[in-house]
Amino acid sequence: MGAETVRAHENDGAEGPDGSTGDSERKREQRGWYFYDWACSVYSTTVLTVFLGPYLTEVAKSAADADGYVHPLGIPVRAGSFFAYSVSLSVIVAIVVMPLAGAAADRTGRKKPLLGLAAYLGAGATAGMFFLDGDRYLLGGLLLVIANASLAVSMVLYNSFLPLIATPDERDAVSSRGWAFGYVAGALVLMANLVLFTAHDSFGVSEGTAVRICLASAGVWWGAFTLIPLRRLRDRKNTLPRAGATATGWRQLAATVRDMRRHPLTLSFLLAYLIYNDGVQTVISQASVYGSEELGLSQSTLIVAVLLVQILAVAGALGMGRLARTYGAQRTILGSLLAWIVTLCAGYFLPANAPVYFFVLAAGIGLVLGGTQALSRSLFSHLVPPGKEAEYFSAYEMSDRGMSWLGPLLFGLTYQVTGSYRDAIISLVAFFVIGFALLARVPVRRAVRDAGNPVPERI
């Protein structure tokens, strides 16, 4: 009984530096924690979703030979594929580094300095995109790899704080607020960037310069607001042996997977999450392709749709967080997966050249997007053995960022075989159906107990 009490105190995050506990300290850390989502989400929205892909592709095309190829390290690459390959390389780098960073954080107890290092490396690389002009495609690729990999590593460390700063009954709400903060920031910065981009002549700058300012602004925002969580979050005493902290990323990942085999229900949830999240990520990345190629919508319409998703995702994250307090996180996630299925089926029947209907589809995506991601994070936090938060969240983050390749592959193959983006978009329903079936089979209350954590009243 005494061990359970100690473990509960470790998980609720209320333990002060002197061993004391208090709700005010925990709430203060939670408020600081929210601001990392606020800080880094603008990178995903402004840089990855809107500006960098088209701009870096144009930079690569300006450096291409007569056949349309660039030659990084002597390798012939189509200029139009350079951005996609850079993203893929960043995923590979992140897969190697994330388990190493997670293990080091758990074994040294120094999550906060490592979070700061990853955040400022990513923010610096993003701010450096201001210098991405002319034919400097290699610089753009290098900065993208650094920023993307740094974001992934920082999210491992950021997420690993959740079990430490929130009691089991608080985690759904705390995780949902974090996502909501991120979506609000992404929408605010994107609106400001779009004003500069669309009215660049009025500001006396060229379109290219406006894009570079938008890219750099995301890095400045990321770095500036990271100061808040670094001031408010605090490291806990290390309870694990230091041996192995310098293991290679792959060795540590193998060790984490072996340890997860001792917690098969945690592994079962992670498998379900891997599948349905692959569907989520593919819908996000391919919706604009579907809108432009199949529905014939303009770039401005697609950008407004992105803003709509960002704004409604705030309400969705907070609203589903409240639903989870009544019905439990598992049931609420299952409900959101059904909503994803309905949304994709509706998207299949959307008429072409009808922006209003596409906006309705974007609204549906926004309302379920934030809640699905926020509640998945909080539910997983209950299934992590105490003292291994960063290590397990590195595996979680890899399933979020490093394993989302099956969806785009299925989307591409379906289009290649059928020639129809409608068939391609409806094929993604399979990920939500399979993910629903796997998640429904996980006995989460037993999974929480087996992980050694207290079971909240609603889960």
Legacy VTK file of the C-alpha trace (Angstrom):
# vtk DataFile Version 3.0
C-alpha trace
ASCII
DATASET POLYDATA
POINTS 459 float
0.000 0.000 0.000
2.856 2.369 0.818
4.426 1.778 -2.625
1.139 2.708 -4.322
0.990 5.939 -2.335
4.512 6.890 -3.345
3.744 6.058 -6.960
0.608 8.156 -6.940
2.576 11.153 -5.668
5.150 10.644 -8.408
2.415 10.624 -11.032
0.385 13.574 -9.833
3.267 15.988 -10.254
2.518 17.738 -6.991
5.797 16.940 -5.349
7.848 20.073 -4.725
11.622 20.342 -4.821
11.730 19.890 -1.076
9.405 16.900 -1.145
6.282 18.901 -0.320
3.116 18.651 -2.375
0.591 21.252 -3.426
-2.101 21.864 -6.022
-0.878 25.395 -6.760
2.553 24.172 -7.887
0.978 21.532 -10.101
-1.425 24.042 -11.673
1.460 26.431 -12.296
3.351 23.725 -14.144
0.271 22.849 -16.158
-0.138 26.455 -17.279
3.508 26.548 -18.320
3.152 23.193 -20.107
0.301 24.480 -22.271
2.572 27.132 -23.693
4.870 24.683 -25.438
1.955 23.658 -27.655
1.355 27.393 -28.142
5.026 27.845 -29.055
5.701 25.003 -31.468
2.365 24.472 -33.238
2.916 27.495 -35.470
5.748 25.574 -37.137
3.402 22.764 -38.172
0.767 25.183 -39.460
2.695 28.034 -41.073
5.813 26.170 -42.202
4.807 22.600 -43.046
1.147 22.928 -43.945
1.148 26.185 -45.909
4.380 27.831 -46.992
7.516 25.690 -47.050
6.486 22.922 -49.467
5.621 25.145 -52.435
8.433 27.628 -51.713
11.216 25.059 -51.281
10.016 23.313 -54.443
10.350 26.571 -56.382
13.832 27.142 -54.941
14.828 23.621 -56.000
13.407 24.181 -59.497
15.496 27.340 -59.846
18.600 25.239 -59.148
17.569 22.346 -61.405
19.286 21.352 -64.631
17.623 21.322 -68.035
15.942 18.006 -67.244
14.433 19.302 -64.010
16.834 17.505 -61.657
18.890 18.738 -58.727
21.908 16.767 -57.529
22.313 16.775 -53.726
25.482 14.810 -52.908
25.631 13.837 -56.583
22.283 12.023 -56.451
19.822 12.989 -59.217
16.513 14.070 -57.649
13.523 15.626 -59.367
13.147 19.179 -58.074
9.459 18.541 -57.415
10.319 15.623 -55.103
13.015 17.369 -53.064
10.644 18.626 -50.349
9.059 15.180 -49.858
12.469 13.510 -49.658
13.636 16.095 -47.114
10.608 15.376 -44.940
11.314 11.632 -45.201
14.954 12.170 -44.207
13.851 14.221 -41.194
11.648 11.309 -40.090
14.579 8.910 -40.311
16.747 11.250 -38.229
13.948 11.633 -35.684
13.447 7.866 -35.420
17.119 7.450 -34.516
17.261 10.352 -32.055
13.879 10.145 -30.286
14.511 6.913 -28.329
17.976 8.137 -27.339
16.580 11.448 -26.085
13.748 9.725 -24.246
16.067 7.284 -22.484
18.522 10.030 -21.554
15.703 12.148 -20.126
14.346 9.308 -17.991
17.707 8.094 -16.721
19.220 11.488 -15.963
16.004 13.150 -14.819
16.905 16.214 -16.931
13.886 16.469 -19.194
13.746 20.275 -19.146
17.283 21.034 -20.424
16.849 18.468 -23.191
13.473 19.995 -24.090
15.113 23.423 -24.279
17.947 22.101 -26.453
15.577 20.455 -28.939
13.204 23.425 -29.002
15.860 26.041 -29.649
17.633 23.908 -32.230
14.333 23.626 -34.116
13.390 27.277 -33.614
16.829 28.413 -34.771
16.629 26.286 -37.914
13.161 27.648 -38.663
14.245 31.260 -38.159
17.178 30.529 -40.459
14.727 29.845 -43.297
14.688 33.605 -43.825
17.957 33.084 -45.733
16.366 30.505 -48.042
16.389 32.367 -51.360
17.812 32.064 -54.840
18.865 28.482 -55.502
19.760 27.521 -51.917
17.697 24.351 -51.954
20.328 22.398 -50.000
20.159 24.944 -47.182
16.384 24.618 -47.201
16.570 20.833 -47.035
19.094 20.925 -44.188
17.029 23.420 -42.157
13.876 21.372 -42.739
15.554 18.171 -41.528
16.889 19.905 -38.401
13.597 21.661 -37.597
11.386 18.631 -38.213
13.579 16.223 -36.249
13.971 18.736 -33.413
10.204 19.190 -33.194
9.702 15.430 -32.956
12.320 15.081 -30.202
10.933 18.048 -28.273
7.421 16.556 -28.408
8.717 13.335 -26.833
10.074 15.324 -23.905
7.071 17.648 -23.727
4.548 14.796 -23.704
6.539 12.938 -21.056
5.768 15.729 -18.574
2.021 15.026 -18.751
1.973 12.116 -16.252
4.137 14.185 -13.892
2.101 17.402 -13.826
-1.475 16.087 -13.909
-3.312 13.645 -11.678
-4.987 10.712 -13.458
-8.383 12.423 -13.327
-6.959 15.669 -14.783
-5.074 14.352 -17.778
-7.840 14.358 -20.388
-8.618 18.023 -19.655
-4.960 19.071 -19.412
-4.013 17.335 -22.662
-7.044 18.821 -24.438
-6.165 22.341 -23.272
-2.622 21.894 -24.563
-3.885 20.947 -28.021
-6.352 23.849 -27.930
-3.539 26.301 -27.102
-1.604 24.995 -30.088
-4.487 25.368 -32.512
-5.217 28.924 -31.329
-1.585 29.932 -31.821
-1.428 28.272 -35.227
-4.539 30.129 -36.388
-3.373 33.519 -35.051
0.067 33.372 -36.641
-1.279 31.960 -39.894
-3.798 34.814 -40.171
-1.028 37.365 -39.639
1.172 35.581 -42.186
-1.615 35.499 -44.745
-2.159 39.240 -44.365
1.523 39.828 -45.126
1.543 37.310 -47.991
-1.577 38.550 -49.768
-0.741 42.255 -49.299
3.041 42.038 -49.665
3.109 44.893 -52.183
1.480 47.180 -49.646
4.269 46.315 -47.195
6.936 47.029 -49.807
8.293 43.471 -50.053
8.292 40.876 -52.807
6.235 37.692 -52.593
9.366 35.617 -51.960
10.528 37.913 -49.184
7.050 37.763 -47.628
7.219 33.958 -47.602
10.675 34.017 -45.987
9.423 36.416 -43.303
6.466 34.109 -42.644
8.758 31.102 -42.315
11.166 32.925 -39.986
8.317 34.313 -37.874
7.344 30.772 -36.917
10.864 30.178 -35.579
10.904 33.436 -33.616
7.483 32.630 -32.118
8.592 29.089 -31.245
11.728 30.289 -29.499
10.119 33.205 -27.658
7.228 31.289 -26.100
9.371 28.266 -25.206
10.743 30.441 -22.392
7.462 30.055 -20.487
7.464 26.238 -20.108
11.197 26.291 -19.402
10.575 28.682 -16.510
7.614 26.816 -15.042
8.306 23.129 -15.584
10.738 21.408 -13.243
12.739 18.210 -13.372
12.109 15.318 -10.992
14.718 13.286 -9.199
16.043 10.390 -11.210
14.749 7.036 -9.909
16.299 4.850 -12.597
19.898 3.618 -12.924
22.045 5.789 -15.184
23.476 2.856 -17.073
22.285 2.770 -20.646
21.605 6.479 -20.991
24.138 6.643 -23.785
22.764 3.647 -25.694
22.191 4.141 -29.399
18.746 5.151 -30.542
18.014 1.777 -32.125
19.290 -0.198 -29.135
17.158 1.891 -26.830
14.118 1.469 -29.060
14.625 -2.295 -29.008
14.910 -2.186 -25.213
11.703 -0.123 -24.992
9.820 -2.570 -27.210
11.088 -5.500 -25.123
9.898 -3.717 -21.993
6.527 -3.075 -23.617
6.118 -6.817 -24.091
5.794 -6.955 -20.305
2.813 -4.591 -20.739
0.936 -6.140 -23.691
-2.171 -4.022 -23.169
-0.090 -0.838 -23.516
1.327 -2.292 -26.714
-2.206 -3.122 -27.918
-3.287 0.492 -27.460
-0.192 1.735 -29.277
-0.973 -0.550 -32.229
-4.541 0.766 -32.426
-3.264 4.341 -32.213
-0.649 3.708 -34.898
-3.353 2.578 -37.324
-6.059 5.177 -36.771
-3.522 7.989 -36.425
-2.054 6.964 -39.773
-5.510 7.640 -41.185
-5.711 11.006 -39.398
-2.308 12.145 -40.662
-3.067 11.038 -44.218
-6.371 12.926 -44.304
-4.569 16.062 -43.083
-1.777 15.776 -45.658
-3.929 14.744 -48.640
-7.055 16.872 -48.116
-5.554 19.789 -50.033
-4.598 17.480 -52.923
-8.144 16.133 -52.969
-9.552 19.668 -52.874
-7.371 21.030 -55.668
-7.144 18.027 -58.010
-10.551 16.380 -57.607
-12.770 19.279 -56.529
-11.065 22.034 -58.528
-10.718 24.451 -55.610
-8.372 27.461 -55.579
-5.344 27.918 -53.314
-7.099 30.687 -51.405
-10.064 28.390 -50.718
-7.735 25.699 -49.400
-5.925 28.173 -47.120
-9.231 29.381 -45.675
-10.137 25.733 -45.078
-6.863 25.229 -43.153
-7.727 28.227 -40.973
-11.207 26.836 -40.381
-9.737 23.503 -39.279
-7.386 25.286 -36.865
-10.145 27.359 -35.278
-12.687 24.562 -34.920
-10.037 22.151 -33.636
-9.858 24.345 -30.522
-13.551 23.813 -29.815
-13.227 20.157 -30.725
-10.322 19.531 -28.351
-12.015 21.296 -25.424
-15.446 19.818 -26.142
-14.181 16.250 -26.406
-12.170 16.798 -23.237
-15.453 17.554 -21.452
-17.118 14.523 -23.011
-14.264 12.366 -21.725
-15.000 13.505 -18.160
-18.498 12.049 -18.542
-18.005 9.045 -20.804
-14.284 8.297 -20.434
-11.440 8.852 -22.896
-11.725 5.469 -24.607
-15.418 5.830 -25.454
-14.928 9.424 -26.587
-12.062 8.440 -28.909
-14.183 5.616 -30.312
-16.957 8.128 -30.980
-14.483 10.415 -32.757
-13.357 7.541 -34.997
-16.961 6.989 -36.041
-17.145 10.711 -36.835
-14.016 10.399 -38.996
-15.665 7.569 -40.942
-18.810 9.641 -41.539
-16.710 12.655 -42.579
-14.715 10.657 -45.145
-17.863 9.096 -46.579
-19.373 12.573 -46.924
-16.153 13.777 -48.578
-16.478 11.062 -51.209
-19.744 12.589 -52.411
-18.659 16.261 -52.389
-19.480 18.045 -55.660
-16.675 19.739 -57.582
-16.282 23.533 -57.635
-18.379 23.943 -54.498
-16.252 25.636 -51.804
-19.104 25.780 -49.270
-19.350 22.003 -49.095
-15.588 21.712 -48.730
-15.731 24.169 -45.836
-18.367 21.944 -44.195
-16.010 18.985 -44.618
-13.141 21.025 -43.128
-15.379 21.914 -40.176
-16.080 18.234 -39.561
-12.365 17.434 -39.650
-11.556 20.295 -37.290
-14.143 19.271 -34.710
-12.781 15.727 -34.361
-9.094 16.351 -35.093
-8.026 18.055 -31.874
-10.020 15.792 -29.585
-8.791 12.569 -31.178
-5.162 13.605 -30.764
-5.503 15.134 -27.294
-7.401 12.226 -25.745
-5.110 9.645 -27.350
-2.149 11.361 -25.676
-3.829 11.523 -22.276
-5.064 7.919 -22.456
-1.583 6.682 -23.331
-0.144 8.591 -20.367
-2.139 6.299 -18.049
-0.562 3.228 -19.665
3.090 4.277 -19.159
4.975 2.607 -16.272
6.168 5.213 -13.722
9.690 6.482 -14.362
9.644 5.595 -18.079
7.580 8.494 -19.369
10.020 9.894 -21.952
11.110 6.448 -23.098
7.539 5.300 -23.778
6.493 8.614 -25.273
9.380 8.315 -27.723
7.696 5.156 -29.039
4.358 7.001 -29.045
5.827 9.928 -30.960
7.412 7.559 -33.462
4.011 6.021 -34.134
2.692 9.564 -34.540
5.434 10.886 -36.839
7.686 8.062 -37.914
5.247 5.346 -38.882
2.594 7.308 -40.806
3.501 5.991 -44.229
0.904 3.286 -44.910
-1.893 5.814 -45.373
-0.134 7.878 -48.064
0.960 4.621 -49.739
-2.623 3.306 -49.841
-3.886 6.697 -51.031
-1.297 6.789 -53.834
-1.790 3.178 -54.910
-5.576 3.551 -54.972
-5.272 6.618 -57.188
-2.738 4.872 -59.410
-5.044 1.866 -59.926
-8.373 3.689 -60.215
-7.366 7.165 -61.420
-9.863 8.617 -58.946
-9.064 10.757 -55.917
-12.548 9.955 -54.629
-11.651 6.274 -54.455
-8.341 7.230 -52.847
-9.973 9.298 -50.098
-12.618 6.645 -49.300
-9.900 3.975 -49.035
-8.702 5.695 -45.846
-11.867 4.593 -44.053
-10.089 1.252 -43.519
-7.661 2.832 -41.037
-10.468 4.166 -38.850
-12.478 0.933 -38.989
-9.476 -1.221 -38.043
-8.306 1.281 -35.421
-11.803 1.361 -33.898
-11.935 -2.439 -33.691
-8.493 -2.696 -32.065
-9.087 0.122 -29.571
-12.475 -1.278 -28.558
-10.765 -4.546 -27.582
-8.320 -2.905 -25.138
-9.503 -3.254 -21.488
-8.102 0.110 -20.468
-8.831 -0.101 -16.731
-6.859 -3.331 -16.507
-4.160 -1.833 -18.742
-3.743 1.102 -16.332
-3.467 -1.237 -13.344
-0.992 -3.501 -15.153
1.199 -0.455 -15.881
1.334 0.237 -12.128
-0.755 3.423 -12.155
-3.859 4.425 -10.179
-7.064 3.984 -12.186
-9.088 7.212 -12.600
-12.830 7.170 -12.021
-13.469 7.735 -15.744
-11.150 6.188 -18.312
LINES 1 460
459 0 1 2 3 4 5 6 7 8 9 10 11 12 13 14 15 16 17 18 19 20 21 22 23 24 25 26 27 28 29 30 31 32 33 34 35 36 37 38 39 40 41 42 43 44 45 46 47 48 49 50 51 52 53 54 55 56 57 58 59 60 61 62 63 64 65 66 67 68 69 70 71 72 73 74 75 76 77 78 79 80 81 82 83 84 85 86 87 88 89 90 91 92 93 94 95 96 97 98 99 100 101 102 103 104 105 106 107 108 109 110 111 112 113 114 115 116 117 118 119 120 121 122 123 124 125 126 127 128 129 130 131 132 133 134 135 136 137 138 139 140 141 142 143 144 145 146 147 148 149 150 151 152 153 154 155 156 157 158 159 160 161 162 163 164 165 166 167 168 169 170 171 172 173 174 175 176 177 178 179 180 181 182 183 184 185 186 187 188 189 190 191 192 193 194 195 196 197 198 199 200 201 202 203 204 205 206 207 208 209 210 211 212 213 214 215 216 217 218 219 220 221 222 223 224 225 226 227 228 229 230 231 232 233 234 235 236 237 238 239 240 241 242 243 244 245 246 247 248 249 250 251 252 253 254 255 256 257 258 259 260 261 262 263 264 265 266 267 268 269 270 271 272 273 274 275 276 277 278 279 280 281 282 283 284 285 286 287 288 289 290 291 292 293 294 295 296 297 298 299 300 301 302 303 304 305 306 307 308 309 310 311 312 313 314 315 316 317 318 319 320 321 322 323 324 325 326 327 328 329 330 331 332 333 334 335 336 337 338 339 340 341 342 343 344 345 346 347 348 349 350 351 352 353 354 355 356 357 358 359 360 361 362 363 364 365 366 367 368 369 370 371 372 373 374 375 376 377 378 379 380 381 382 383 384 385 386 387 388 389 390 391 392 393 394 395 396 397 398 399 400 401 402 403 404 405 406 407 408 409 410 411 412 413 414 415 416 417 418 419 420 421 422 423 424 425 426 427 428 429 430 431 432 433 434 435 436 437 438 439 440 441 442 443 444 445 446 447 448 449 450 451 452 453 454 455 456 457 458
